[in-house]
Amino acid sequence: MLQLWQQNQGAISRTLLASEADPAARQDLKQDIFLALHQAAGRLHTAEMPRAYLFRIVHNVTVDHIARAQRHKWQPLEEDMQQQMLDECPSEQLGEQQQSQQLMQAVRRLSPANRQVILLAMEDLDAPEIADILQISHGAVRVRLNRAKTELMELMQNGR
């Protein structure tokens, strides 16, 4: 389990970054995911597609976190704080950082169903793995991916 966690830590971190703007809440979410993985260790070792099973757990814990946040009305990181963090970056990295930040902001604005599928696709999971994680059909994955890409392009073009 630890090896699978370490191999996918970057992907998990990117998923968390796209799902939660607040660093403290993101850390709590990461701990919740690790706890859920620990509790599911036996099933994880016997899973046919362990990586897909890992991301199903990440997905489920993240969905629960977002639902709790909706109920508690947690506030995301303020725009001026995000800008201050960008201002502290070296100038040659600024353009890349801004693009990355704009992409993450756009991903956060996607509808929940589209956000789920695009985050998994951004981590190079294929349609069968995404279908297994979300427990939907391959056709539904393709439809959601197309919708997510369209919505994401519109958000990026409008600069919202």
C-alpha positions, 0 to 999 in steps of 0.5 A: 500500500505504501509503495502504491501511495508513493508511486501516485503521490504526485497524482494524488497531490494534483487531484487535491490541489484541484479539489481544495484551495485551502492548504490546511483543508487540503492537508486534512483531506490528504490524511483522510485519504491515507486513513481510508487507504490504510483501512482498505489495505486488504482490498487494495492488495487483492484489487484487479486494478490497484491504481484504479482502486486507489483513485476510487478511494481518493475520489470517494473521500474527496467527494465526501470532503466537498459535500462536508465543505458545502454544508460548512461553507468553507471559504477557498483561498482568497484571490489576493492571497493567491496573487501574493503567492504568485508574486513571490515566485521567480519571474521565469516561473511566473508565466508557467505558475499563472497558467497552472493557477488559471487551469486549477481555478478553471478545474475547480469551477467545473461541475462536480461530474466534469471535475471528477472525470477531467482530474482522473484523465489528467492523471493519465488514467484510461477510460476503463480505469475511470469507469471503474473508479466512478462506477459508470460505463465507458460510454458515460466516461467518454461523454463526461470527458467531452463535456468536461473538455468543452466546459474547461475550454470555455472557462479558460477562454473566458478567463473566469 
